[in-house]
Amino acid sequence: MNDHDPDSHERVPNPPTPPPPTATFGSAPGDRLTIAITGYQYPDIPFHNGSDENWLMVRGVVACASDLWTFEDPCLLTTELQDLIAWLRELPDPARPSIGFTEPLLKFRTDGTRPAANAPDASFSLQTILRAEALPPHIRAGNDTAPSIMLNLTVTPAQITAAADALAACLTRFPPRPRAGRTMQEWRELRSRMPIRGVHHIAIICSDYPASKRFYTEILGLRIVHEVYRETRRSYKLDLALPDGVQVELFSFPDPPPRPTRPESRGLRHLALRVDDLDGELTRLGAHGIVAEPVRVDEFTASRFTFIQDPDGLPIELYEDA
């Protein structure tokens, strides 16, 4: 044997990748659901394709009555997994009895009943609604109108805590990935030099809460993350999510003073939202009675943009990447 020949030594194989942590809901002989995050849908995608880089592969095992099946589908965004973990840690919360996602394969809900504090092992009901690719193969095969299935899962606070911990461990392995045309190594180096990680949320105070809530959720289409009424302040707080994970906090307060839009003044100027098809978006908004300014072209980027206003006159820019 030539000790100087690297090929003459026995090669040590790479250690096997450990299986992903699993979150288990329910127990035998009742309905059971186990889910795990197995990876990104596109593990090697360049980071400039909207939210595609943040879709996660979800593997599920379902035991229901006399049936047992598995599914695997990219049905959760990394930000939605964060939201699910937070929801589980607060469960059961009467103020937020259910949670759903962009892809409607999974939905969780409870009746808000909370076990007594002195009975940590007391059980309560967690319902899970399965649709589309999460249904049994013999039901979903070739059937685009297959009904949903509801699981009645009997869970305990301890089991919910363990499930949230398992999903948090999955999120550590597959965290949210940023947008931009950089490699993962470039992003790691950038993150090591920059303590600020990005925009977390934008706060907006409104004068007419129902009107502004409808505008941002039903017309613009932002997803509701959490809503709470703070009795002592006579104030609503509505957390809304954009597809890239940035959130908008919508507040109501009694008689807030107006903020002038014209003439333009110092400070934060407007909220800008990225769109893929500006003309199509203006047509959609026009059907809701939203009037936009004439479309302009950015002289430096050649991108098209325009402005609309929310119910309080806050300028909102719609920006189409060139």
C-alpha positions as CSV (number, residue, x, y, z in Angstrom):
1,M,0.0,0.0,0.0
2,N,1.3,3.4,-0.9
3,D,0.6,5.7,2.1
4,H,1.0,8.7,-0.1
5,D,-1.6,7.6,-2.5
6,P,-5.0,9.0,-1.4
7,D,-6.8,6.5,-3.5
8,S,-5.2,3.6,-1.7
9,H,-7.0,4.4,1.6
10,E,-10.4,3.1,2.3
11,R,-13.0,5.8,1.6
12,V,-15.3,6.7,4.5
13,P,-18.9,7.1,3.2
14,N,-20.9,10.2,4.0
15,P,-23.2,9.7,7.0
16,P,-26.8,9.2,6.0
17,T,-29.1,12.2,6.2
18,P,-31.3,11.9,9.3
19,P,-35.0,11.6,8.7
20,P,-37.0,14.8,9.1
21,P,-38.7,15.4,12.5
22,T,-42.4,14.4,12.3
23,A,-45.4,16.1,13.9
24,T,-48.1,13.6,15.1
25,F,-51.7,14.5,15.8
26,G,-54.2,12.1,17.3
27,S,-53.7,8.6,18.6
28,A,-55.0,5.1,18.0
29,P,-57.7,3.8,17.7
30,G,-59.0,7.3,16.5
31,D,-58.0,9.3,13.5
32,R,-54.3,10.1,13.2
33,L,-52.2,12.5,11.0
34,T,-48.4,12.6,10.8
35,I,-46.7,15.3,8.8
36,A,-43.1,16.1,8.0
37,I,-41.2,18.6,5.9
38,T,-38.9,16.7,3.6
39,G,-37.3,19.7,1.8
40,Y,-37.7,22.6,-0.6
41,Q,-39.7,21.9,-3.7
42,Y,-36.9,23.5,-5.7
43,P,-33.7,23.0,-3.6
44,D,-31.4,24.4,-6.3
45,I,-33.5,27.2,-7.7
46,P,-31.9,30.6,-8.2
47,F,-33.4,33.1,-5.7
48,H,-35.3,35.4,-8.1
49,N,-38.6,33.6,-8.9
50,G,-41.1,35.1,-6.6
51,S,-42.1,32.7,-3.8
52,D,-41.1,29.5,-5.7
53,E,-37.9,29.1,-3.7
54,N,-39.9,28.9,-0.5
55,W,-42.4,26.1,-1.2
56,L,-41.8,23.1,1.1
57,M,-42.5,19.5,0.4
58,V,-45.0,18.1,2.9
59,R,-45.2,14.4,3.5
60,G,-48.3,13.1,5.3
61,V,-49.5,9.8,6.7
62,V,-53.2,9.6,7.4
63,A,-55.0,6.8,9.4
64,C,-58.8,7.2,9.2
65,A,-61.3,4.5,10.2
66,S,-60.2,1.5,8.1
67,D,-58.2,3.5,5.6
68,L,-54.5,4.3,5.6
69,W,-52.7,6.4,3.0
70,T,-49.8,8.8,2.4
71,F,-49.4,12.0,0.4
72,E,-46.5,14.3,-0.5
73,D,-47.0,17.7,-2.1
74,P,-45.5,21.2,-2.1
75,C,-48.3,22.7,-0.1
76,L,-46.7,25.0,2.5
77,L,-44.6,28.1,2.2
78,T,-41.9,28.6,4.7
79,T,-43.8,31.6,6.1
80,E,-46.9,29.5,6.4
81,L,-45.0,26.9,8.3
82,Q,-43.9,29.7,10.7
83,D,-47.5,30.7,11.0
84,L,-48.6,27.2,11.7
85,I,-46.0,26.7,14.4
86,A,-47.2,29.9,16.1
87,W,-50.8,28.9,15.8
88,L,-50.1,25.5,17.4
89,R,-48.2,27.1,20.3
90,E,-51.3,29.2,21.1
91,L,-53.7,26.4,20.6
92,P,-56.6,26.3,21.4
93,D,-57.1,30.1,21.0
94,P,-60.8,31.1,20.9
95,A,-59.8,34.3,19.0
96,R,-58.3,32.2,16.2
97,P,-60.0,28.9,15.9
98,S,-58.7,27.9,12.5
99,I,-55.8,28.2,10.1
100,G,-55.6,27.6,6.3
101,F,-52.9,28.1,3.6
102,T,-52.4,29.2,0.0
103,E,-52.7,25.6,-1.2
104,P,-55.9,24.3,0.3
105,L,-54.7,20.7,1.0
106,L,-54.7,21.2,4.8
107,K,-56.8,23.2,7.1
108,F,-56.8,23.0,10.9
109,R,-59.5,24.2,13.3
110,T,-60.8,23.8,16.9
111,D,-63.9,24.8,18.8
112,G,-61.8,27.0,21.0
113,T,-62.3,24.8,24.1
114,R,-59.3,25.0,26.3
115,P,-58.4,22.3,28.8
116,A,-58.1,23.3,32.5
117,A,-54.7,24.6,33.5
118,N,-54.4,21.9,36.2
119,A,-55.0,19.1,33.6
120,P,-52.1,19.3,31.1
121,D,-52.9,15.8,29.8
122,A,-56.6,16.5,29.2
123,S,-57.6,16.0,25.6
124,F,-59.4,18.2,23.2
125,S,-60.6,18.0,19.6
126,L,-58.5,19.2,16.6
127,Q,-60.2,18.9,13.2
128,T,-58.1,18.7,10.1
129,I,-59.7,19.1,6.6
130,L,-58.0,17.4,3.8
131,R,-58.5,18.3,0.1
132,A,-57.1,17.6,-3.3
133,E,-53.7,15.8,-3.3
134,A,-54.1,15.0,0.5
135,L,-57.1,12.8,-0.2
136,P,-56.8,9.0,-0.5
137,P,-55.5,8.0,-3.9
138,H,-58.6,6.0,-4.8
139,I,-60.7,9.2,-4.2
140,R,-58.5,11.8,-5.9
141,A,-57.5,9.8,-8.9
142,G,-58.9,11.5,-12.0
143,N,-61.4,13.4,-9.9
144,D,-61.0,17.2,-9.9
145,T,-64.2,17.7,-7.8
146,A,-63.4,15.2,-5.1
147,P,-64.9,16.1,-1.7
148,S,-62.9,17.0,1.3
149,I,-62.4,14.7,4.3
150,M,-62.4,15.8,7.9
151,L,-60.4,14.1,10.5
152,N,-61.4,14.4,14.2
153,L,-58.1,14.2,16.0
154,T,-58.0,13.8,19.8
155,V,-54.9,15.6,21.0
156,T,-53.4,16.8,24.3
157,P,-51.5,20.0,25.0
158,A,-48.3,17.9,25.4
159,Q,-48.8,16.4,21.9
160,I,-49.4,19.8,20.4
161,T,-46.3,21.2,22.0
162,A,-44.3,18.2,20.6
163,A,-45.8,18.7,17.2
164,A,-44.9,22.4,17.2
165,D,-41.3,21.6,18.3
166,A,-41.0,19.0,15.5
167,L,-42.1,21.5,12.9
168,A,-39.8,24.2,14.3
169,A,-36.9,21.7,13.9
170,C,-38.0,21.2,10.3
171,L,-38.0,25.0,9.8
172,T,-34.5,25.2,11.1
173,R,-33.4,22.7,8.4
174,F,-35.4,24.5,5.7
175,P,-35.7,28.2,6.6
176,P,-37.2,31.0,4.5
177,R,-35.0,31.8,1.6
178,P,-34.5,35.3,0.4
179,R,-35.3,36.7,-3.1
180,A,-32.5,37.9,-5.4
181,G,-30.1,36.6,-8.0
182,R,-27.6,35.3,-5.5
183,T,-26.3,31.9,-4.6
184,M,-26.9,30.4,-1.2
185,Q,-23.2,30.9,-0.3
186,E,-23.4,34.6,-1.3
187,W,-26.4,35.0,0.9
188,R,-24.7,33.4,3.8
189,E,-21.7,35.8,3.4
190,L,-24.1,38.7,3.1
191,R,-26.0,37.7,6.2
192,S,-22.8,37.4,8.2
193,R,-22.0,41.0,7.5
194,M,-25.5,42.5,7.8
195,P,-27.4,42.2,11.1
196,I,-30.7,43.5,9.5
197,R,-32.5,40.6,7.8
198,G,-35.1,42.5,5.8
199,V,-38.5,44.2,6.2
200,H,-40.7,42.4,8.8
201,H,-43.9,44.5,8.6
202,I,-45.4,47.9,7.7
203,A,-48.0,49.4,10.1
204,I,-51.0,51.4,8.8
205,I,-53.6,53.2,10.9
206,C,-57.1,53.5,9.4
207,S,-60.1,55.6,10.2
208,D,-62.8,53.1,9.0
209,Y,-61.7,49.6,10.1
210,P,-64.3,47.5,8.2
211,A,-63.7,49.5,4.9
212,S,-59.9,49.2,5.2
213,K,-60.0,45.5,6.2
214,R,-62.2,44.8,3.1
215,F,-59.8,46.8,0.9
216,Y,-56.6,45.0,2.0
217,T,-58.1,41.5,2.2
218,E,-60.9,41.2,-0.4
219,I,-59.6,43.7,-3.0
220,L,-55.8,43.6,-2.7
221,G,-55.9,40.0,-1.6
222,L,-53.6,40.0,1.4
223,R,-53.9,37.0,3.6
224,I,-55.2,37.3,7.2
225,V,-52.6,36.0,9.7
226,H,-54.2,37.1,13.0
227,E,-56.9,39.5,14.1
228,V,-57.4,40.8,17.7
229,Y,-59.5,43.5,19.4
230,R,-57.7,45.2,22.2
231,E,-60.5,46.3,24.6
232,T,-58.4,48.7,26.7
233,R,-57.3,50.6,23.7
234,R,-60.6,50.3,21.7
235,S,-58.3,49.2,18.8
236,Y,-58.3,46.4,16.3
237,K,-55.0,44.9,15.1
238,L,-55.0,42.9,11.9
239,D,-51.9,41.1,10.7
240,L,-51.8,40.6,7.0
241,A,-49.2,38.7,4.9
242,L,-47.8,39.2,1.4
243,P,-46.6,36.2,-0.6
244,D,-42.9,37.0,0.1
245,G,-43.5,36.9,3.9
246,V,-43.6,40.7,4.6
247,Q,-46.5,41.6,6.8
248,V,-48.8,44.6,7.0
249,E,-50.3,45.5,10.4
250,L,-53.6,47.3,10.1
251,F,-54.7,49.3,13.2
252,S,-57.8,51.1,14.2
253,F,-57.8,53.8,16.9
254,P,-60.6,56.1,18.1
255,D,-60.5,59.4,16.1
256,P,-56.9,59.2,14.7
257,P,-55.7,62.5,13.3
258,P,-55.5,62.7,9.5
259,R,-52.1,62.4,7.7
260,P,-51.8,64.6,4.6
261,T,-51.1,62.9,1.3
262,R,-50.8,66.2,-0.7
263,P,-48.6,68.1,-0.7
264,E,-45.9,65.5,-0.2
265,S,-44.1,65.9,3.1
266,R,-41.2,64.5,5.1
267,G,-41.1,60.9,6.3
268,L,-42.4,57.6,4.9
269,R,-44.0,58.3,1.5
270,H,-46.0,55.4,0.3
271,L,-46.4,51.6,0.2
272,A,-45.2,49.9,-3.1
273,L,-46.5,46.4,-4.1
274,R,-44.9,44.3,-6.8
275,V,-47.2,42.8,-9.5
276,D,-46.4,40.5,-12.4
277,D,-49.1,41.9,-14.8
278,L,-49.9,45.6,-14.2
279,D,-52.6,45.8,-16.9
280,G,-54.3,42.7,-15.6
281,E,-54.2,44.0,-12.1
282,L,-55.6,47.4,-13.0
283,T,-58.5,45.6,-14.8
284,R,-59.2,43.5,-11.8
285,L,-59.1,46.5,-9.4
286,G,-61.2,48.5,-11.8
287,A,-64.0,45.9,-11.4
288,H,-64.0,46.9,-7.7
289,G,-64.2,50.6,-8.4
290,I,-60.6,51.3,-7.7
291,V,-59.3,54.2,-9.9
292,A,-55.6,54.3,-10.7
293,E,-53.4,57.2,-11.9
294,P,-52.0,57.0,-15.5
295,V,-49.3,54.3,-15.9
296,R,-45.8,55.7,-16.0
297,V,-42.4,54.2,-16.8
298,D,-39.4,54.4,-14.4
299,E,-36.8,56.3,-16.3
300,F,-34.0,54.3,-14.6
301,T,-35.3,50.8,-14.6
302,A,-37.8,50.9,-17.5
303,S,-40.4,49.3,-15.2
304,R,-44.1,50.4,-15.4
305,F,-45.9,51.6,-12.3
306,T,-48.9,53.5,-11.1
307,F,-50.6,54.6,-7.9
308,I,-54.0,53.8,-6.3
309,Q,-55.2,54.9,-2.9
310,D,-56.6,53.0,0.1
311,P,-59.8,54.2,1.8
312,D,-57.9,56.8,3.8
313,G,-56.1,58.2,0.8
314,L,-52.8,56.4,1.5
315,P,-50.9,56.2,-1.8
316,I,-50.2,52.6,-2.9
317,E,-47.8,52.0,-5.8
318,L,-48.2,49.1,-8.1
319,Y,-44.8,48.2,-9.6
320,E,-44.3,45.8,-12.5
321,D,-40.8,44.5,-12.8
322,A,-39.3,45.1,-16.3
